[in-house]
Amino acid sequence: MIFITGITGRVGSSAARHLLKNGLGVKGLTRDSAKANDLAAIGADIVVGDISDNVVIKSALQGVTTVLLVTGNGPHQLEAECLIARESVVAGVKHIVKISSMEASPTATAPIPATHYKIEKYIEKTGLIYTFLRPNFFMQNLMLFAQSIKMSDQFSLPLGKAKTGIIDAEDVGEIAGRIASIIPQESSIRKLTGEVLLDFHEVADLISKELGKLVTYNEQSHDDFHALLTNTIPSPWHIEAVSLLFKEIANGALESTANDAQDILGRPLNDVRDFVARHKSAFLC
């Protein structure tokens, strides 16, 4: 049995579909059972509760061999994921697969990658076999600008000409599912990136070609981006965390590629045009 902590998220749901399709048992945690109806319909055992609830976690881990740790970033993430790691040892779990961050390192200063790195270090100390998956920039982030692209043929980010190895979260989910389906002999860290480095002018060009209209990328100032976050996100923690994360990306934190994703999937990765084609109705009037 494989336990997925964020089964309704973009990575968790993709992993669950892959595992269920291949006949593996899946148990998933969500705070809203309605969001998991489609996964329950194809065989997932849905647990309703909070990731920080010790009683819920202890019960959910019974009979589990592998945990796929994929949770939303937030101020309580460190405590919650360490709780799951600690209780996994007690429950006899054999393998933890953690969705981490490409920027996770001892020198990370932004809260999101710094938290991921602290969690990685905690899991290492448990003695459990682990696989840390460190994805690059998700294509799904482009959906935040779908309305802008639909209505005004443009989108803005405070990333200048920085490049990323942008990757589809659907691919990351399938990779996580494949990794979770077996218990490896030893721990590893895998970097998950797209096949090429692209700046967002190049991303805009690929979007344009797929939509058949000119879409432009505006190099937004960081001050304007921070003001936008302040006006749209109610959580001060998330405002600062996202702001600092994008500063690191603008400074080149994601300018690297690796072959791990292609090697695990054994096929070409979805590219930007594939992603836009799949969601074309969101980008076109």
Disulfide bonds with the S-S distance in Angstrom:
none
